[in-house]
């Protein structure tokens, strides 16, 4: 029995998160690489922070996070099949600087003081707002005559969704995000080494059940609010470990076999930043080796934890993007930890390759 059968609501939640964040991952990677390139340029003194070229490019790399709710409003509306223009308008209203100023000075709506909440660079408030918008639009279309829907559905939706968001959904969303971030940061504060080892070691399993996708909002929130993140570092260690596992299986598989083809795919994709082919194509059929990759990832996590490695941009670790980590806090950790995880996983999993047959449904 698979995860979707055992936990259908959990699976639907993960699929919902993946559908919302999936379309923006490429843009996240693009601005992340730009930030990484700018960091390298300043580290090597090719560009000074006072240089206007640097400032323009740095602004470009930051603007995506500042207006993140607008992008998420659009993708959320697509997933929920609600009006994307109404959703984007709500997001644009929430991130405009004038609203932030009004909320700071205790603005009121209908005579009630609005909570002082910032919405730029946030994730949950706009997702909650678009979910509410979906239900409000559905109800209005059910009860309003079709002849007036095009005019009054957007208007009434705005008048209902915005006050609820400002009074309730926005503060709750930000509180939840702060709670998750606080718990994560407290764990890191107790022992970065242990925390990173555990997280890195568990990441292959997270990929298997798609929990890794659910961590994307935490990563984005960390970078937007704190300015740095360590979850992506753990993901990078995991990916190199999965590549080492796949290489071990590839070297001992029969030439021309499906196992060897799956292992080759696992090597290439893991090194390029995608772990699913290695997990599902190799790990599920070689579970002992999959466990070995988790152990190797945990050891690599110890290394990055010891160096307190962090990343200040959304750069998915891969063999291509590793140079972008140069200049990041504790970057030697990833430069050492990733190869260690790769070769330890290769060594552990070269000891005994014993494929495990699929469990019958």
TIGU-676458 format. One record per residue (C-alpha): residue number from 1; x, y, z; residue in three letters. Coordinates in pm, whole numbers. Layout:
[NUM [X Y Z] ala]
...
***
This chain:
[1 [0 0 0] unk]
[2 [147 337 -99] unk]
[3 [151 668 85] unk]
[4 [-137 808 -117] unk]
[5 [-361 516 -14] unk]
[6 [-266 535 352] unk]
[7 [-278 913 382] unk]
[8 [-488 1062 100] unk]
[9 [-528 1402 268] unk]
[10 [-155 1424 334] unk]
[11 [-81 1329 -26] unk]
[12 [-327 1586 -159] unk]
[13 [-169 1851 61] unk]
[14 [178 1772 -71] unk]
[15 [51 1774 -430] unk]
[16 [-116 2110 -368] unk]
[17 [206 2261 -235] unk]
[18 [404 2114 -525] unk]
[19 [156 2255 -779] unk]
[20 [181 2604 -626] unk]
[21 [559 2621 -595] unk]
[22 [653 2405 -894] unk]
[23 [600 2677 -1159] unk]
[24 [818 2929 -973] unk]
[25 [1110 2699 -894] unk]
[26 [1291 2782 -1219] unk]
[27 [1263 3154 -1144] unk]
[28 [1378 3089 -787] unk]
[29 [1681 2907 -924] unk]
[30 [1748 3187 -1173] unk]
[31 [1754 3464 -914] unk]
[32 [1942 3234 -680] unk]
[33 [2214 3177 -939] unk]
[34 [2227 3552 -1003] unk]
[35 [2276 3614 -632] unk]
[36 [2542 3346 -622] unk]
[37 [2723 3500 -919] unk]
[38 [2711 3843 -757] unk]
[39 [2849 3696 -435] unk]
[40 [3139 3542 -628] unk]
[41 [3202 3875 -803] unk]
[42 [3222 4066 -475] unk]
[43 [3429 3794 -307] unk]
[44 [3684 3804 -589] unk]
[45 [3663 4187 -598] unk]
[46 [3538 4192 -956] unk]
[47 [3249 4415 -851] unk]
[48 [3210 4647 -555] unk]
[49 [2876 4677 -372] unk]
[50 [2885 5050 -449] unk]
[51 [2903 4981 -823] unk]
[52 [2578 5073 -1001] unk]
[53 [2589 4757 -1215] unk]
[54 [2608 4548 -899] unk]
[55 [2323 4742 -738] unk]
[56 [2094 4700 -1041] unk]
[57 [2162 4327 -1062] unk]
[58 [2125 4287 -685] unk]
[59 [1788 4462 -705] unk]
[60 [1687 4221 -980] unk]
[61 [1787 3923 -766] unk]
[62 [1583 4055 -470] unk]
[63 [1266 4179 -639] unk]
[64 [1126 3829 -682] unk]
[65 [1121 3773 -305] unk]
[66 [974 4116 -234] unk]
[67 [679 4045 -464] unk]
[68 [663 3672 -398] unk]
[69 [294 3684 -291] unk]
[70 [198 3803 -641] unk]
[71 [363 3502 -805] unk]
[72 [209 3262 -552] unk]
[73 [-133 3425 -598] unk]
[74 [-117 3347 -969] unk]
[75 [-8 2984 -927] unk]
[76 [-254 2925 -641] unk]
[77 [-538 3063 -854] unk]
[78 [-439 2831 -1137] unk]
[79 [-438 2528 -907] unk]
[80 [-771 2620 -745] unk]
[81 [-924 2731 -1078] unk]
[82 [-1027 3068 -945] unk]
[83 [-995 3410 -1109] unk]
[84 [-617 3476 -1136] unk]
[85 [-664 3851 -1187] unk]
[86 [-862 3887 -864] unk]
[87 [-601 3679 -682] unk]
[88 [-313 3888 -819] unk]
[89 [-498 4209 -730] unk]
[90 [-532 4090 -370] unk]
[91 [-159 4008 -359] unk]
[92 [-63 4342 -515] unk]
[93 [-273 4522 -255] unk]
[94 [-106 4331 28] unk]
[95 [251 4404 -84] unk]
[96 [213 4771 -174] unk]
[97 [427 4991 56] unk]
[98 [135 5225 134] unk]
[99 [-48 4940 310] unk]
[100 [257 4862 521] unk]
[101 [275 5227 625] unk]
[102 [-95 5235 710] unk]
[103 [-74 4919 921] unk]
[104 [230 5054 1104] unk]
[105 [28 5360 1206] unk]
[106 [-264 5152 1339] unk]
[107 [-507 5195 1051] unk]
[108 [-869 5096 1104] unk]
[109 [-1123 4924 881] unk]
[110 [-1493 4959 964] unk]
[111 [-1384 5119 1290] unk]
[112 [-1168 4824 1398] unk]
[113 [-788 4853 1423] unk]
[114 [-608 4633 1171] unk]
[115 [-327 4404 1292] unk]
[116 [19 4535 1207] unk]
[117 [132 4261 966] unk]
[118 [383 4276 682] unk]
[119 [293 4085 366] unk]
[120 [593 4137 137] unk]
[121 [812 3825 107] unk]
[122 [548 3611 279] unk]
[123 [406 3276 169] unk]
[124 [111 3156 376] unk]
[125 [-115 3468 393] unk]
[126 [-170 3488 17] unk]
[127 [-220 3112 -16] unk]
[128 [-483 3124 258] unk]
[129 [-644 3426 89] unk]
[130 [-667 3252 -250] unk]
[131 [-815 2941 -90] unk]
[132 [-1083 3162 66] unk]
[133 [-1128 3339 -268] unk]
[134 [-1199 3003 -432] unk]
[135 [-1487 2929 -195] unk]
[136 [-1624 3284 -204] unk]
[137 [-1626 3291 -585] unk]
[138 [-1793 2952 -601] unk]
[139 [-2068 3067 -362] unk]
[140 [-2125 3395 -546] unk]
[141 [-2150 3222 -883] unk]
[142 [-2403 2984 -737] unk]
[143 [-2635 3253 -606] unk]
[144 [-2585 3559 -831] unk]
[145 [-2763 3581 -1168] unk]
[146 [-2525 3502 -1452] unk]
[147 [-2590 3835 -1621] unk]
[148 [-2424 4032 -1338] unk]
[149 [-2153 3783 -1234] unk]
[150 [-1875 3932 -1446] unk]
[151 [-1905 4263 -1261] unk]
[152 [-2013 4172 -909] unk]
[153 [-1827 3846 -842] unk]
[154 [-1482 4016 -845] unk]
[155 [-1613 4318 -651] unk]
[156 [-1789 4120 -378] unk]
[157 [-1499 3873 -362] unk]
[158 [-1257 4157 -289] unk]
[159 [-1488 4310 -27] unk]
[160 [-1514 3974 150] unk]
[161 [-1167 3825 111] unk]
[162 [-955 4134 184] unk]
[163 [-1104 4217 528] unk]
[164 [-1086 3850 634] unk]
[165 [-725 3836 516] unk]
[166 [-626 4157 692] unk]
[167 [-797 4071 1020] unk]
[168 [-750 3695 1035] unk]
[169 [-571 3500 760] unk]
[170 [-269 3729 729] unk]
[171 [-181 3736 1099] unk]
[172 [-244 3360 1132] unk]
[173 [-30 3282 826] unk]
[174 [258 3494 948] unk]
[175 [228 3347 1298] unk]
[176 [249 2992 1161] unk]
[177 [548 3081 944] unk]
[178 [724 3243 1239] unk]
[179 [646 2939 1455] unk]
[180 [797 2694 1206] unk]
[181 [1099 2916 1154] unk]
[182 [1143 2963 1528] unk]
[183 [1131 2589 1594] unk]
[184 [1378 2521 1317] unk]
[185 [1612 2797 1430] unk]
[186 [1595 2684 1794] unk]
[187 [1698 2334 1687] unk]
[188 [1988 2484 1495] unk]
[189 [2082 2698 1796] unk]
[190 [2105 2393 2023] unk]
[191 [2347 2208 1795] unk]
[192 [2397 2293 1427] unk]
[193 [2607 1979 1383] unk]
[194 [2342 1739 1515] unk]
[195 [2056 1928 1348] unk]
[196 [2225 1928 1007] unk]
[197 [2326 1563 1039] unk]
[198 [1969 1457 1118] unk]
[199 [1815 1672 847] unk]
[200 [2066 1562 581] unk]
[201 [2028 1197 677] unk]
[202 [1649 1211 659] unk]
[203 [1631 1404 332] unk]
[204 [1637 1092 107] unk]
[205 [1329 968 294] unk]
[206 [1173 1316 269] unk]
[207 [1214 1299 -109] unk]
[208 [1051 956 -114] unk]
[209 [731 1080 54] unk]
[210 [753 1427 -106] unk]
[211 [799 1604 229] unk]
[212 [1092 1781 68] unk]
[213 [842 1980 -138] unk]
[214 [664 2094 178] unk]
[215 [992 2243 304] unk]
[216 [1006 2489 13] unk]
[217 [794 2751 194] unk]
[218 [1022 2724 498] unk]
[219 [1330 2775 279] unk]
[220 [1175 3075 105] unk]
[221 [1061 3222 436] unk]
[222 [1406 3174 590] unk]
[223 [1578 3355 303] unk]
[224 [1316 3630 286] unk]
[225 [1297 3694 662] unk]
[226 [1633 3583 805] unk]
[227 [1844 3632 496] unk]
[228 [1988 3279 495] unk]
[229 [1893 2912 506] unk]
[230 [2046 2573 585] unk]
[231 [1774 2337 454] unk]
[232 [1905 2374 99] unk]
[233 [2251 2280 227] unk]
[234 [2111 1955 369] unk]
[235 [1933 1889 39] unk]
[236 [2263 1933 -145] unk]
[237 [2441 1682 80] unk]
[238 [2153 1439 24] unk]
[239 [2168 1476 -355] unk]
[240 [2541 1401 -372] unk]
[241 [2489 1100 -147] unk]
[242 [2212 970 -375] unk]
[243 [2443 1017 -674] unk]
[244 [2709 807 -499] unk]
[245 [2454 534 -426] unk]
[246 [2340 534 -790] unk]
[247 [2700 512 -915] unk]
[248 [2763 210 -692] unk]
[249 [2458 34 -835] unk]
[250 [2555 134 -1189] unk]
[251 [2906 -10 -1159] unk]
[252 [2778 -350 -1045] unk]
[253 [2469 -379 -1264] unk]
[254 [2465 -585 -1582] unk]
[255 [2544 -382 -1898] unk]
[256 [2227 -300 -2088] unk]
[257 [2001 -383 -1795] unk]
[258 [1712 -167 -1678] unk]
[259 [1886 -137 -1340] unk]
[260 [2192 15 -1501] unk]
[261 [1983 257 -1706] unk]
[262 [1791 365 -1394] unk]
[263 [2116 406 -1201] unk]
[264 [2270 621 -1476] unk]
[265 [1963 843 -1471] unk]
[266 [1992 863 -1092] unk]
[267 [2357 971 -1110] unk]
[268 [2302 1246 -1367] unk]
[269 [1982 1391 -1224] unk]
[270 [2102 1385 -861] unk]
[271 [2421 1568 -958] unk]
[272 [2205 1822 -1142] unk]
[273 [1983 1884 -839] unk]
[274 [1691 1639 -877] unk]
[275 [1673 1345 -636] unk]
[276 [1352 1165 -735] unk]
[277 [1501 944 -1013] unk]
[278 [1770 817 -775] unk]
[279 [1519 756 -495] unk]
[280 [1244 592 -698] unk]
[281 [1450 436 -975] unk]
[282 [1733 302 -759] unk]
[283 [1668 342 -387] unk]
[284 [1336 157 -371] unk]
[285 [1491 -149 -540] unk]
[286 [1811 -137 -332] unk]
[287 [1689 -50 14] unk]
[288 [2005 -151 194] unk]
[289 [2197 84 -29] unk]
[290 [1931 350 20] unk]
[291 [1993 325 395] unk]
[292 [2365 355 323] unk]
[293 [2303 677 131] unk]
[294 [2114 815 431] unk]
[295 [2408 733 658] unk]
[296 [2653 897 416] unk]
[297 [2428 1204 395] unk]
[298 [2418 1226 775] unk]
[299 [2799 1223 789] unk]
[300 [2811 1493 524] unk]
[301 [2557 1683 735] unk]
[302 [2795 1668 1030] unk]
[303 [3056 1844 818] unk]
[304 [2834 2129 695] unk]
[305 [2697 2162 1048] unk]
[306 [3048 2197 1186] unk]
[307 [3122 2473 933] unk]
[308 [2776 2628 997] unk]
[309 [2725 2644 622] unk]
[310 [2437 2864 505] unk]
[311 [2305 2999 177] unk]
[312 [2166 3347 124] unk]
[313 [1978 3272 -201] unk]
[314 [1756 2997 -337] unk]
[315 [2032 2798 -504] unk]
[316 [1949 2429 -540] unk]
[317 [2283 2254 -482] unk]
[318 [2420 2064 -780] unk]
[319 [2750 2002 -950] unk]
[320 [2670 2302 -1172] unk]
[321 [2575 2544 -894] unk]
[322 [2839 2448 -637] unk]
[323 [3067 2735 -756] unk]
[324 [2786 2977 -668] unk]
[325 [2829 2878 -303] unk]
[326 [3177 3028 -292] unk]
[327 [3156 3328 -61] unk]
[328 [2843 3202 116] unk]
[329 [2867 3166 497] unk]
[330 [3074 2857 579] unk]
[331 [3099 2762 212] unk]
[332 [3395 2529 277] unk]
[333 [3146 2299 449] unk]
[334 [2955 2226 127] unk]
[335 [3277 2207 -76] unk]
[336 [3403 1935 162] unk]
[337 [3076 1778 277] unk]
[338 [2926 1715 -69] unk]
[339 [3224 1511 -204] unk]
[340 [3250 1327 130] unk]
[341 [2883 1231 113] unk]
[342 [2925 1119 -250] unk]
[343 [3231 900 -196] unk]
[344 [3113 758 138] unk]
[345 [2784 659 -23] unk]
[346 [2974 504 -314] unk]
[347 [3198 314 -71] unk]
[348 [2917 197 159] unk]
[349 [2702 83 -130] unk]
[350 [2981 -88 -324] unk]
[351 [3020 -342 -43] unk]
[352 [2714 -544 -133] unk]
[353 [2462 -469 -406] unk]
[354 [2161 -686 -346] unk]
[355 [1854 -571 -534] unk]
[356 [1528 -603 -350] unk]
[357 [1227 -701 -553] unk]
[358 [919 -481 -561] unk]
[359 [663 -548 -294] unk]
[360 [341 -661 -451] unk]
[361 [47 -427 -415] unk]
***
